[in-house]
Amino acid sequence: MPRAAPRLEIDTITRRFDGRDVVGGVSLSVEPGQVTCLLGPSGCGKSTTLRIVAGVDRQTTGKVLVEGKCVSDDMSHLPPEQRGIGLMFQDFALFPHLSVGENVSFGLDGGLRGNRPRVRDLLDRVDLAGHIDAFPHQLSGGEQQRVALVRAIAPKPAIMLMDEPFSGLDNRLRDDIRDRTLEVLKEENTAVLLVTHEPDEAMRMADEIALMRDGRIVQQGAPYHIYNNPVDRAAAAFFSDINIVCGVSHGALTETPFGQFLTPGHSDGAPVEIVIRPQHLRIDFDREGRGPNPTSTDGVAARGIVQRARFMGRESLVEFRMDHDGTTLKATVPAVFLPKPGTPLWLTLRRDRCFVFPA
């Protein structure tokens, strides 16, 4: 039995402006019930990709398919309203002169009168059934966002496109609204393509992340894979602060103040960077300044001098100036740990959490 086509498929699309590829050869697919996130910095081409899928912009080359049917290629271009695609943007764009129920039912055959049970059911999923006759100005920002969500899914679109829809909400509301949105979209079995520049949002919502840079997808996969197996230093740095220890590879080994590291695949004399996140830099509290211990399972310890320490809520962030080269390394420690500036401490690296990249 042949495998069903993806709900959404983007096939090597490019978009060229003034001789420059803003989107360059992007390909991905989204299955029913799957949330795929286009993640990247501003200007990387993710919103342009979304507009091409929506049909409000047109690619220079490549094609877009919905449920196996081409909706846009070099020869044809189906208008947005005929693609069965829902849209949700930063601007809620609710009609101020229409009630909540009328906003949700806008565009449905029969309006609110002919669709009141479905409208009420959708509003009930986001705890707003009691506001069906209220007007947008009577709602909070979070409530308006929930209305915008159910309005977008009311026509039962096969695909939902979301362009940073939660960026206008304060932090207190954002997580709750994201979780509610994800729950509703999963219940509807909607294929979702979400655009964001926030790694935390992508990790929280996505089944798959497509990391974009300079108009191209540089890495794609499940959030766990992207986070724990970054393709390069920039990919690692996009998700969190990083520390960098520099060295030179000789015979697939690199000597550092933290001991030797395996660096296979790097030629002799090649400079390399050993990258580690602050939460995986360990403070050796048992050493008490007695010096390095070559038998440590985390390798050799190196000494640093505390520059400053800040309490961040669930953890403390401590910055060190390293004795060996004067570089700054950051370590995060659970709970409250605020050593005074000038305090010497010994640090080790969790070798199983280090990444090695060409310098």
N, C-alpha and C positions, 0 to 999 in steps of 0.2 A: 504494500500500500504506500503510495507516494506521500512524502511528508508535506504537511500543509505549509503554505507560504507564510512568512512572517507577517504580522499585522502591519508593520511599517518597515520599509527597506529603502535605504539611501545608498545609491550605487555610484561611487567615485565622482561626486559632484564637485565642481569648481565654480567660483564666482570671482570674476575679474573686474577690478575698478582701476581705470587709468593705467592699464598695463601691469597691474599688480594683483596677484591671487590673494584675495581676502579669505577665501576658502579654497583649499588646495587638495583635491582628491579624497574627500571625506566619504567613508563608507561605514555603515552600521545597520543593524536591524533590531527591531523591538517586537517581542512576542506579546500576545494577549496577557494582561495581568502583570506585565513587567514594567518596572520603572528604570529607565536608562537616563543617566545624567551626563549632559555635556558640561564639563567642568574646566574652567580656565580663567586666566586674568582678563580684564577688560581689553577689548580690541583683538582677541584671539580668533574671532570668527564664529563663535558659538551662537550668537543671536542672529547673525546672517544665515547660518545653517537652518535655524528654526523658522525664519521667515520664508526660506525657500520651500521647506516642507509644508508650511501653511499655504503657500501659493501667493503670498503678497509680494514676493520677490521671485526672480527666475534665475536659475543657474546658468552659467556660461556653457558648461558641458556636464554630462552625467544625467542620471534620471532618479525619479522618486516613484516608489511603488507603494500602493495601499492594498493590502490583502492580495498581493500578487498582480494587481492591475496597475499599469503605468499611468500616473496622473500628470507627469511632466518629464519631457525629454527634449531633444533637439528639435523635434517635429511638432509636438503637441503640448498644450498647457491647460489643464483643467482649472477653472476658477476656484477660489477658496471655498465658496458656499456649496460646491458640489463634491467636496472631498470627504465629507463625514468626519471632520476634524474639529475638536473643541479647542478653544484658546483661553488662556488665563495669564494675565500680565500683572505688572506691578500696580497699575492703575485699575482699581476695581471697576470703574466705568459703569456704575449702576445708574439707572435713569431716576433722577430725583423726583419726578412727578408721578412715578409709578410706585405702587406698594411693593412690598417684598415678594408677595405671591405673583404679582404681575411682572416683576423683573424676572423671576425664575421661569415663568411660563412664556416670556417674550420669545417669539419665533416658533412656538409650538402650534400646530394646527388646533384650533378651538380655543386658544388662549387659556386664561385661568379657569374660566367656567367649564371648559371641556377637559381640563387636566388637574383639577383641584386635588383629587386623591393622590396622584403621583407627586405633585408639588408639596403637599403636606407631608408625604412619606419622606421625600428628600430633605425637607427642612427638619423633620423629626430626627434624622440621622445626625444632624449637627446641632441638635438641641435648640432649634429656632421655630418649631411648629407654632408656638404661641405668638410669633411675630409676623404671621402671614399677611396680616392687614396693616402692619406698620409701614412707615416710610423710611428710606435710607438714612435721613438726617436724625432719626430717632435711635439709630443703632451705633454701637461702638465700632472702632476700626476693625477689631477682630471679628465682630458679628457681620460687618459688611463683607469682609473677606470670605466668610463662610457662605454668605448669600451668593457671592460671585462664583464660588466653587460649584454650588448646586445648580446655578443657572447654566454653567458651562457643561455639566453632565446631564442636564434634563433631556436634551435631544438624543441621549445615548450614543455619543460619538464613539467611533471605533478607536480613535486616537485622541489623546489630550496633549497639547503643547503648553508648557508652562515656562514663562520667561521671568525668572526671579520674582515670583508672585508674593513672597513673604518678606521682601526686603523693607517694606514700609511699616512693618509691625515692630513693636518694641520687644526686647528679649523675653520679657515675662510671658507674652502671648505666643511668641513664635513657635516654640516647641509644641505647645498644645495644638495650635492650628495645623502645623505640619503633620502631626500624628493623626488628627481627625481627617485631614485631606487624604493621607495615604490609606487610611482604613476605608473610606468611601470609594476611592478609585480601585482598590483591590476587590471590594465587593462587586463593583460594576465590571470587573475583568477588563478594564481599560488599559490599552498600551499607552504608556506615558513617556514623553521626552521632555525632560526638565533641564533648563539652563540655569546655572548658578556660578558665582565666582567664590562661593564659600565652601571650603572642604568639609566643614562640620555638617552642613546641610546635605551635601552629596552623600556622606557616609551614613547619615541618619535615614535618608529616604531611598537611596538607589539600590537596586539589585545589581546593576552594572554601571560602572563609571567609564566614560570616554574622556580622557584628559587631553585637552587641546592646547596647542601652542603655535602661534604664527600661522593660523589657518589650517593646521593639520592635527590629526589625532596621533599623539606620541605614545600613548599606552591605553589599553582597554582591558577591563576585566572586573571581577567582583571587588567591592571595597577592601576586603581583607587582603586580596592579592596585590592591589595597587599600592596599598599602604606599606605592606611588608616586603614587597619586591619591586621597588621603584626602578624605572628603566635608566634613570640618570640622576645626577645630583639635583638638578632643578625640580624633578618630579618629587624627590624626597623632601626638598625644602618647601614645596607648595603646601604640604600637609602639616608641617610643624617646623619649629626652630630646629636647626641642625648644628652640630659641632663638626669641625673638619680637622683631621690630623694629617699632615702632609708627609710624604716619604718617597723613596725611589725603589722600584722593584729590581731585585737581583735574584736570578734563579728561582722565580716564582715566590720569593719571600721579600717582605719589606720590613726593614728595621725601623722601629719607632721608640720613643721614650716609654711606651706602654708594652714593649716587647715586640717579637716578630709576628707578622701577619701573613697568612697565605694570600698571595696575589697571582694566581694562575691566569694565563691569558694575557699578561702584560710583559712586554719584551724587556730585556735587560737594559737598565738605565732609564726606563720610562718613569716619569713622575706620576704618582698616584695620590688620590685623596681617599682617606678612610673616613667615612661619614657615620655619625651616630647621633641619635636624638637625645635631648637632655635627660629624659626619663630613664635612659639606659646607661648613663654615666654614673658610676657608683662611687660613693664616698666611703673609704675604708675606715670606719670608726674604730676598729680594733688596732690599727697600726700605731696610733698615737705618736707619729713622727719618727718611728724607729727605722724607717727606710724601706726600700722596695722588697717585695717577696717574689722571686722568680717562679716559685711553685704554685702561686695562686691560680685558681681555675679561670680567673679573668685576666691572666697574664701579669705583666709587671705593673706595679703601681708607680705613678708619677706625682710629684708634689706640685701643688698650686697654692697661691695665696688668695684668700677671700678678698674680693673687691667690694662686693655688696651682696646683701641678702634681702629678699622681699617676700612677705607672706601673701599668697595668692588665693587663699580660701581653703581649698582642699589640699594644697601643697605649698611648698616654699621653693623659690627660685634663687639659686646661689650662683654667683659669677666668680670665676677664678682667673687669675693671671698665672700662667704656667711657668715654672722655673726654667724649663728647658729652652723655650724660645720666646717667651713673653706674650704668646697668643692668649686670647680669652676663650674659655670654655664655660658652658652653662650646664648646671645639673638641677633637676627637680627632685625634691625629697618630699614624701608624704608628710602631712601634718605640719606642725610649727617647728622649723629649724632655722634659727637666725644667728649664725656665728658672726662675731664682730669683724669688721674689715681689718686685714692684716693677719688673720688667723691662718696658720699653715695647715693644710689637710692633704691627704693622699687620695688619689683618684685611680680607678680602674675602669676599663671598658668592657661591657658585655660583648664578647666576641660573636655570639650568635645573633646579635642585633646590629652588627656593623655592616655597612655596604662599602664596597671598594669600586671606585670609578677612576677613569683616566683624569689626570689633572688638566 
